[in-house]
Amino acid sequence: MALEATTKSVNFPKRAYVTFLAGAGDYVKGVVGLAKGLKKAKSAYPLVVAMLPDVPEEHRCILESQGCILREIVPLSPPENHTAKFAMAYYVINYSKLRIWEFEEYDKMIYLDGDIQVFGNIDHLFDLPDGYFYAVMDCFCENTWINSTQHNIGYCQQCPERVQWPVELGSPPPLYFNAGMFVYEPKLSTYHDILETVKVTPPTLFAEQDIYKPIPPIYNLVLAMLWRHPENFNFDEIKVAHYCAAGSKPWRYTGKEENMQREDIKKLVKKWWDIYEDESLDYKNIIADHDKNAPSAA
């Protein structure tokens, strides 16, 4: 009896993956691919889609049919004095992504952009020590960083010894993370702290990503790493691929953009499509298989 009482009193942490979706465009294909990738990797946790009100009903039905949990969020705009400073207009929309810190019904979440695919189980990242924000360091070498000091002097935190930070510029900038994937603990207090920081901090060129603890690049391999820093990872160990390089999104892929004819890019695009087109990974088929294999009641 004592053992039974102890077992019932255990509170298991509630965890989930989460992604972000806005508008009526084709990013819904990326989210479907992500949902199926998590199933293929046999993740134990659901995928929550934080979406803006402009996501059409048709897309919502598609996502629900893939077993996603839909959470509509209120759009969040950056302070007016920040909007002109961002490198790309869609980063302003991405401010609404900060709403995921409001999801306090979960103890820990892993955020994944909709142009990401998972090629291996990463559930173990939920077990990283609490109280920290985990993400992969970004690469400054691509032209998306062209207006930054780092890019202009050839400095990259992925290889700081290659071009050293000039002494006359003072200390090197703090570690900067790619916000396409991160492990975090939703808290309203953190959400409000971020909003207050945004109000008083001069805007940076890139959105919502300035403080945290690094994890290896295999957990968010920005595809530019393939030609910029191949020495920093093993291709066969990639757990998470981030199709953010120009022309690399699999559902738009033509192979015409720079670097897109590389064999490693073609291989990753094919891997994405293999998952996306695998009907056995559709939620309805997984449920059917589960019901078929479940033991019958005596």
VMD Tcl script that draws the C-alpha trace (Angstrom):
set ca {
  {0.00 0.00 0.00}
  {2.80 2.41 0.86}
  {4.43 1.74 -2.50}
  {1.15 2.40 -4.29}
  {0.68 5.72 -2.49}
  {4.23 6.79 -3.34}
  {3.74 5.96 -7.02}
  {0.54 7.98 -7.25}
  {2.18 11.04 -5.69}
  {4.90 11.31 -8.37}
  {4.45 14.35 -10.60}
  {5.98 13.70 -14.01}
  {7.21 16.80 -15.85}
  {5.06 17.92 -18.78}
  {7.08 18.44 -21.94}
  {6.42 19.25 -25.58}
  {8.02 20.46 -28.78}
  {6.74 23.76 -30.13}
  {6.94 25.57 -33.46}
  {5.57 28.83 -34.86}
  {3.35 29.47 -37.88}
  {1.97 32.66 -39.42}
  {-0.03 33.43 -42.56}
  {-1.44 31.39 -45.41}
  {1.85 30.59 -47.14}
  {3.57 27.29 -47.77}
  {5.36 27.09 -44.40}
  {2.59 24.74 -43.31}
  {4.39 22.09 -45.38}
  {7.47 22.59 -43.23}
  {5.45 22.12 -40.05}
  {3.85 18.94 -41.43}
  {7.31 17.64 -42.30}
  {8.54 18.49 -38.80}
  {5.58 16.70 -37.16}
  {6.27 13.58 -39.24}
  {10.01 13.79 -38.52}
  {9.36 13.76 -34.78}
  {7.15 10.70 -35.24}
  {9.83 8.92 -37.29}
  {12.35 9.70 -34.53}
  {9.89 8.11 -32.05}
  {9.67 11.17 -29.84}
  {7.57 10.66 -26.72}
  {6.29 14.24 -26.77}
  {3.69 16.15 -28.84}
  {4.25 19.08 -31.20}
  {2.49 22.32 -30.25}
  {1.96 24.85 -33.06}
  {1.88 28.44 -31.82}
  {0.05 30.21 -34.62}
  {-1.14 33.69 -35.45}
  {-4.85 34.31 -36.18}
  {-4.14 34.63 -39.93}
  {-3.40 30.91 -40.34}
  {-6.32 29.66 -42.50}
  {-8.75 26.98 -41.39}
  {-7.56 24.63 -44.12}
  {-4.03 24.68 -42.73}
  {-5.29 24.21 -39.18}
  {-7.17 21.07 -40.26}
  {-4.05 19.71 -41.94}
  {-2.01 20.22 -38.77}
  {-4.66 18.68 -36.53}
  {-4.80 15.67 -38.84}
  {-1.07 15.22 -38.15}
  {-1.66 15.14 -34.40}
  {-0.42 18.67 -33.70}
  {-1.75 20.66 -30.74}
  {-2.84 24.09 -32.01}
  {-2.42 27.19 -29.87}
  {-3.52 30.50 -31.36}
  {-1.50 33.42 -30.01}
  {-2.00 37.19 -30.07}
  {0.46 38.95 -32.40}
  {3.26 40.78 -30.62}
  {4.88 43.81 -32.22}
  {8.37 45.10 -31.37}
  {8.75 48.68 -30.12}
  {8.31 51.12 -33.02}
  {11.89 52.34 -32.82}
  {13.12 48.78 -33.45}
  {11.25 47.85 -36.63}
  {13.52 49.69 -39.08}
  {16.64 47.99 -37.75}
  {16.01 44.35 -38.59}
  {17.88 42.64 -41.40}
  {14.69 41.11 -42.84}
  {11.05 42.12 -42.51}
  {9.88 38.67 -41.38}
  {11.97 39.01 -38.21}
  {9.37 41.55 -37.06}
  {6.67 38.86 -37.37}
  {8.93 36.55 -35.39}
  {8.58 38.80 -32.34}
  {5.28 36.98 -31.77}
  {7.35 33.85 -31.20}
  {8.10 35.23 -27.73}
  {4.54 34.28 -26.77}
  {5.69 30.68 -26.34}
  {7.09 31.70 -22.95}
  {3.44 32.01 -21.89}
  {2.84 28.25 -22.24}
  {3.24 27.59 -18.52}
  {1.24 24.36 -18.62}
  {4.51 22.79 -19.81}
  {7.55 22.43 -17.57}
  {10.04 22.38 -20.44}
  {9.76 22.81 -24.21}
  {12.01 22.51 -27.24}
  {11.36 25.13 -29.90}
  {11.94 24.18 -33.55}
  {11.44 26.45 -36.57}
  {9.12 25.22 -39.30}
  {12.03 24.86 -41.74}
  {13.75 22.33 -39.51}
  {13.77 18.55 -39.80}
  {14.64 16.05 -37.07}
  {16.69 13.01 -38.12}
  {17.20 11.43 -34.72}
  {15.55 11.32 -31.33}
  {16.44 14.42 -29.29}
  {14.12 13.83 -26.32}
  {17.22 13.61 -24.10}
  {17.61 17.39 -24.40}
  {14.62 17.75 -22.08}
  {16.83 16.23 -19.38}
  {19.43 18.99 -19.54}
  {19.76 20.78 -16.17}
  {16.91 23.14 -15.39}
  {17.35 26.89 -15.13}
  {19.20 27.43 -18.41}
  {18.41 28.29 -22.02}
  {20.14 25.97 -24.49}
  {20.80 26.73 -28.15}
  {23.41 26.32 -30.91}
  {25.85 29.12 -31.74}
  {25.13 30.91 -35.00}
  {27.54 31.44 -37.91}
  {28.35 35.00 -38.99}
  {29.82 34.10 -42.40}
  {26.74 34.32 -44.61}
  {25.47 37.54 -46.22}
  {22.43 37.62 -43.95}
  {24.94 39.08 -41.47}
  {26.36 41.57 -43.98}
  {25.42 44.63 -41.89}
  {27.09 43.32 -38.74}
  {30.55 44.16 -37.45}
  {31.31 40.45 -37.14}
  {30.70 39.80 -40.83}
  {32.51 42.93 -41.98}
  {35.76 41.98 -40.25}
  {35.45 38.26 -41.07}
  {35.01 37.18 -37.46}
  {32.90 34.12 -36.67}
  {32.30 32.61 -33.25}
  {32.30 29.15 -34.89}
  {36.04 29.60 -35.56}
  {37.26 32.57 -33.47}
  {40.89 31.61 -34.04}
  {40.62 32.02 -37.84}
  {40.07 35.80 -37.71}
  {40.55 37.15 -34.22}
  {38.43 39.92 -32.77}
  {40.37 43.22 -33.02}
  {41.73 44.45 -29.71}
  {40.78 48.04 -30.57}
  {37.11 47.01 -30.62}
  {37.25 45.87 -27.01}
  {35.93 42.52 -25.80}
  {34.43 40.11 -28.37}
  {30.63 40.21 -28.53}
  {28.75 37.78 -26.26}
  {27.91 34.37 -27.71}
  {25.10 34.70 -30.23}
  {22.67 31.87 -30.89}
  {20.55 30.82 -33.81}
  {16.97 30.98 -32.54}
  {15.68 28.27 -34.88}
  {16.03 25.69 -32.11}
  {16.28 26.06 -28.35}
  {15.44 24.34 -25.08}
  {13.67 26.51 -22.54}
  {11.30 26.59 -19.57}
  {8.08 28.57 -20.19}
  {7.50 31.19 -17.51}
  {5.37 34.32 -17.54}
  {7.98 36.06 -15.43}
  {10.62 35.37 -18.09}
  {8.24 36.54 -20.82}
  {7.67 39.87 -19.05}
  {11.40 40.26 -18.37}
  {12.11 39.78 -22.08}
  {9.50 42.40 -23.03}
  {10.98 44.90 -20.58}
  {14.49 44.21 -21.88}
  {13.32 44.77 -25.45}
  {11.92 48.19 -24.49}
  {15.18 49.50 -23.06}
  {17.83 47.67 -25.12}
  {19.07 49.15 -28.41}
  {17.85 46.88 -31.24}
  {20.26 44.32 -32.69}
  {20.20 43.34 -36.35}
  {18.73 39.94 -35.57}
  {15.74 39.08 -33.51}
  {15.19 37.74 -29.95}
  {18.40 35.81 -29.32}
  {21.20 37.23 -27.14}
  {22.16 35.37 -23.91}
  {22.39 31.52 -23.36}
  {24.24 28.12 -23.10}
  {25.67 26.47 -26.23}
  {24.98 22.91 -27.35}
  {26.67 21.10 -30.30}
  {25.82 22.15 -33.89}
  {24.31 18.73 -34.70}
  {21.21 19.90 -32.79}
  {20.58 22.81 -35.16}
  {22.77 22.47 -38.22}
  {22.32 25.71 -40.16}
  {23.06 24.48 -43.69}
  {25.71 27.13 -44.31}
  {27.82 25.20 -41.81}
  {28.28 22.56 -44.54}
  {30.54 24.86 -46.56}
  {31.63 27.33 -43.88}
  {32.64 25.07 -40.96}
  {32.51 21.38 -41.96}
  {35.27 20.66 -39.43}
  {32.88 21.48 -36.55}
  {30.58 18.47 -36.93}
  {30.18 14.98 -38.38}
  {27.60 14.87 -41.18}
  {26.42 11.39 -40.22}
  {25.67 12.55 -36.67}
  {23.30 15.39 -37.62}
  {20.19 15.21 -35.42}
  {18.51 18.44 -36.55}
  {18.92 20.16 -39.93}
  {17.87 23.79 -40.37}
  {16.98 24.58 -43.99}
  {17.48 28.34 -43.66}
  {20.12 28.87 -46.37}
  {18.81 30.66 -49.47}
  {17.12 28.12 -51.75}
  {17.35 25.21 -49.32}
  {13.75 24.86 -48.14}
  {12.85 21.41 -49.49}
  {9.28 22.26 -50.56}
  {10.66 25.15 -52.68}
  {13.95 23.58 -53.72}
  {15.06 24.10 -57.35}
  {18.83 23.68 -56.98}
  {19.46 26.98 -58.77}
  {20.73 29.09 -55.86}
  {24.36 29.25 -54.79}
  {25.60 26.05 -53.06}
  {22.32 24.24 -53.71}
  {23.89 21.74 -56.14}
  {26.16 20.36 -53.43}
  {25.71 16.62 -52.89}
  {25.27 17.06 -49.12}
  {22.47 19.58 -49.71}
  {20.75 17.26 -52.19}
  {21.01 14.43 -49.68}
  {19.40 16.50 -46.90}
  {16.63 17.73 -49.19}
  {15.89 14.12 -50.21}
  {15.85 13.02 -46.56}
  {13.25 15.71 -45.82}
  {11.06 14.61 -48.74}
  {11.37 10.93 -47.77}
  {9.87 11.80 -44.39}
  {7.23 14.20 -45.73}
  {5.95 11.68 -48.30}
  {6.00 8.67 -45.95}
  {2.31 7.92 -45.42}
  {3.12 5.50 -42.60}
  {4.09 8.58 -40.56}
  {0.68 10.22 -41.00}
  {-0.97 10.50 -37.61}
  {-4.08 8.53 -38.63}
  {-1.93 5.60 -39.77}
  {0.16 5.63 -36.60}
  {-3.03 5.54 -34.51}
  {-4.41 2.72 -36.65}
  {-1.21 0.69 -36.22}
  {-1.26 1.31 -32.48}
  {-4.87 0.15 -32.19}
  {-4.15 -2.93 -34.32}
  {-1.19 -3.94 -32.15}
  {-2.79 -3.14 -28.80}
  {-3.56 -6.21 -26.67}
  {-7.23 -7.11 -26.68}
  {-9.19 -7.06 -23.45}
  {-9.58 -10.47 -21.86}
}
mol new
graphics top color blue
foreach p $ca { graphics top sphere $p radius 0.5 }
foreach p [lrange $ca 0 end-1] q [lrange $ca 1 end] { graphics top cylinder $p $q radius 0.2 }
display resetview
